[in-house]
Amino acid sequence: MEVALDNQGSTAKIRNPVLVAVFSLITLGIYALYWWYQVNREMVDYGRAQQVQGLGDNAWMSFLAFFPGGLILVPPIVSLYNGVGRMQRTQEVGLGTKTMSGWVVLGVIVGGFIIPFLGLVAYGYMQAELNKVWENIQRGGAQLGAGSFQSGDPYSTEAYHPAGQGEDPPPPPPPPPSA
């Protein structure tokens, strides 16, 4: 099921979390690469639609970090770390709170080194957490419009432009003359 993210045709897909893990296993990881690109593209599109920062700029870079970057080992770790942060940021924007735990993702992936295939559960968990945002948008709840930001949001334009107009605030008035 697809959810419209904007009026330009950007969509996000509500996927079955179990099938994400199963398809990744059946295709020997090829579906996981495709999935990683798609969820990162959806977050980039959502960030652009909402005009917020912190949801990524280029989904291809996330993909390339896994393949061929996985041959070096470090790029996929960095991409996964950043991807989890973007997913949490997506939840903050779309739900008003984050429910995803990076520690759960880390624990499941590390557990995958001990128990074969357990690491695939991380993909399902991440998809389930993104589904919460997409389902909330589908219901029409908490979708912040362009320029609508929550106070205290370090990624909002208000944090950089307190006037809220995308401009710098006016300078303070000059001090009174001293006598």
N, C-alpha and C positions, 0 to 999 in steps of 0.2 A: 504494500500500500504506500502510495506516495503522498507527500504533504507539500503544498506550495509554500515556498519561503519568501517570495516576492512576486511582483507583477511581471517580471521579465522572463519567467519560466523556470527559475531555479527551484529545484525540488530536493527533498530529503526522503529517504526510504525507511519505512518502519519494517525492520527485518526480524525474523524469528531468531533469537539468540542461540538456540540449540542448533539450528541449521547452519549458522555461521561457523560454529565449531565443527560440525559434521562435514560440511562442504570443504572446510580447510583440511581436514584429515583425509577425505576421499581423494582430493586433488593434489595431495602431497604438498600443500602450502601455496599452491598457485591461487586458489580462491582467497586465501588470507592476504596476498599481495593486492589483488583486485579490491577486496573489502577495505584494506587500509587506505588505498587511494580514494575510494568512494566516500568513506566517512570523513576524510580530511577535506575533500572537495565540498561536501555538504556543510562542514563547519565554516570553510572560507566563504561560501555563498551566503550562509546565514549571517556571518559577521558583516559582509558587505551590505546585505539587505537591512540590517539593523544599525549600520554605521557605528559599529563598536570595534575596538581593537582587541587583540589577544586571541583571535580565532584562526590565525594563520593567514598566509599570503599566497602560498603556492603548494597545492596538493602533490604536484609532481616531485617536489623536493622530498616530501615525506615518503613517497613511493621509492625514489631512487636511494634513499637511505637504507631501505630494506634490501633492494636488489638493484644494482650489484653491490651496494654498500655493505651488505651482510657478509661479504667475503672478507671484510676488514674487521668486523665484529663491533666496533665502537659506534658507527653511524646508526644502526638499528636501535641501540640502547638509548641514544640521544633522541631519536625520532619517537620512540615509545614514551620516554619521559615527557617530551614536549607535547605529544599527542594526548596523553592523559591530562596534562595541564589544560590543553585546549578543550577537551571534553568537559572538564570541571568548569571552565569559563563559559562554555556553551550552556551548561546547566544554570550558572548564575544569571546569565542573560535571559534564558528561556523559562526558568522556573522561579527565579528569585533566590535560589539557594542551591548549594551543591550537595548531592547525595553520594556521588562517586568517591570511592576511597582509592587513592594511589597505592596504599599499603596492601590492599586486597589484590590489586593487579600484580604488584611485586611478589607477594606471597605465592600466588598461584603460578606465576612464571618460574620462580625459584623451585617450587614444588614439582614443576614439570621436569626438572633435572633429576628428581628422585623417583617420581612416579610417571612413567611414560604417558604421554598425551594429556596430562593434567594441564599443561600450559595452554592448551586450546580453550580451556574454560575461560581464560582471560578475555579472549575475543568475544565470547558470548556475554560475559559480564559487561564489557565496555559497550557492546551493542544494546544491551538491556537498559543501560544508563542513558544512552543517547535516545533510545525509544521514548523515554519519559518526556524529553523535551519535545520531540516531534509529535507525540500524542497530545501534549498540552497545547501545542500550536494548532493541531487539527481541531481540538475542542474550542479553540478561540480564546484560550486563557493565557494570560501573562506574556503575550507577544508584544514586546516593546516596540513602538514605532520609531522611525528615524528621529533622532534628537531627543527621545525620551529615555532618560537614564536615571538609575537609582542613585541617591546621594551616597557619598562615600565610595563610589565605584572608581577605582584607580585607573580604569581603562576608558572611562567616559570622556567625552570632549569637555565636560564641565570641569573635570579635574585639571585639564590643561588650559581651559578658557572659562574662567568663572563667570563671565558675563553670559554664558550659555548661547552666544550668537556665533561661535566659531571664531571669535576675534579676541584680542587681548583686552583685558578690562581697561576702563579709562584710567588715566593717571590720577593719583590722589590730589586733592586740592592743595594749593600751596599753603605753607604755614602762615599764620597771621604775622604781620610785621611787629617786631619787638619795639618797645618804647624806650 
